[in-house]
Every structure is written in structure tokens, then in C-alpha cells.
Amino acid sequence: MIRFNNVSFAYEGSEELAVRNINLHIDKGEFVGIIGPSGAGKSTLVSLINGVIPHFHRGDYYGEVLVCGKDTLESTCGEISRHVGSVFQDPEAQMVTTVVEDEIAFGLENFNVPAGEIEKRITESLKMVGIEHLRHRGTAALSGGQKQRVTIAAAIALRPEILVLDEPTSELDPQGSRQVFQTLKRLNQEYGMTILIVEQKVMLLSEFCSRLMVMEKGQIILDGPVRQVLEHHDKLLELGINCPRVVTLTKLLKDASLYDGDIPVDVDEAEQVVRKILEGAYDQHTAFDLSLR
């Protein structure tokens, strides 16, 4: 679905490369999380996928980005948007209408979706992100978190093959953030949608994503299955990335030689790890007690 061949980019007026020598491929149906410190090149990476670079942000561009087999440099943004849906960091930057319902309908009408289907998709997408009650609300009266949900609803209503999101839950509370991730997981599983998400909430990425990429200074320094990447606990901390507490706990247990299994990615898995250790300690204590008798 997505391929980068030796891609580097420097923004106009800057001598420093925002991304450098990126080579990667992302297959259909993958759910990829992207993390890294500020300035690592995460937003630039997704902007290269949806065509914002090089069609809106100018600069020195090297290499090749292929989306669904087409070179983004030779495709228009309209052509790319047929395949890629985008949710930007600032929701107001992509809102174009004054009413929530119209915001969802705008892209559908531009893509010539039949009127009956438009109505269905508006209802479904609003329900998916939990904002049915905002359907007739003016966009100017919405909170930052509500605007984020509207832009997500507008993007998923288009049913793109690929959905890229740049910190879409930055203004949402924990419950709202989880609901967004649950929606993305459903889109990934039920519709086969390929999803890339830049996010600071590593716990949610760990629980919902299948693949994790870590960026530093414009390069991808770690890339692989979530558990494999989380094994690099010390490197993540060095980069200022807050590891999930279950990962920190497991690292301490491993350092104490109490556990040598896989890294848990959620609280339920961590509970099983702790239970296993405690049961083992109980069994050893019982055996020792019986030997004394």
C-alpha cells in the first residue's frame, strides 16, 4: 500500500533534513503506530503519504513515495485523497463548513457519493466516534476535542483504503481517546483499512496497534511488532518517551530475574504475568515448608 524508497526532505528555507533516507513498506491492513520525540519527523512522514508534501509544503525532496502503486509526486492531491484519508493535528485547519453534518457531507459530495449513501455514511461515522448529538451543531461552538472527533468522522465517512492521523486524540480525555482507538480498530478489522497514527499515548498504541515505529532525528530507528519494539525500554526512555507502566513493571521483573517472557501490552496481560510469578513463589514457599517438616 505504501512504499518509501530512499526518501529525504528538507522544508523550504531550512538546510536541515526533516526526514532522511527513509526506506519502508506498509502492507494492506496494517495498523501502525508512530512515536518519537518532538522534531523527530513524524508529521513530515505522514505528510509525505497524503501528498501534503510536496504539493503544499515546498522544499528539497529526494527519493520516491508510492501510495497504492502511484508516485505521490506525479499524482495530484485529489487523486491521492481517493486512497488516503487524513486527520491533521489541528482540526480547525481542515474544517471547511459551519455545521457538523455539512462537514461530514462535504467530502462525500465531492467524491460524487449517491445522496442515499451520503445520509447513511453521515449517520454511521458520527455514531462510530460518539457524536451523533452534535450532528446539527455549529462547528464554531465545538470544543477542541469535539472538533477532533468531527474531523475523524469526516475522514472515515470517505472509507479510504488508508487513513493517516496526526495526534488525533491530543485534546480528548482518556475515555474519548479509547473510543477513537476502538473505532480505528473496528475500521481496520472490518473494512481492512490500513491505518497509520502518530500518537503520544503509547499505552493505547501498544494495546491496539500491530506494528510500532520509533523516529529520531528524521530517521526510523526502531520498527517492528509492538512487543518487539517495547523490549527497547531503555532506548525509549532515553528519547523521552513515556513507556506504559506495564512495560516498566515487566522490565523491573526481568532485571530481578523473576520473569523472562514476552512484554505484556495491556493491564490484563500484565496481571497474568504477576499472577504467574506470585503462584510460582507460593509453590516454592510451600515446597520449602514441606521439606522442613
Helices and strands as residue ranges (DSSP letters): E 2-11, E 19-26, E 31-35, H 42-49, H 52-55, E 59-67, E 70-71, H 77-81, E 84-87, G 91-93, H 100-110, H 115-128, G 132-134, G 139-141, H 144-157, E 162-166, H 174-190, E 194-198, H 202-208, E 211-216, E 219-225, H 226-230, H 233-238, H 245-255, H 267-292
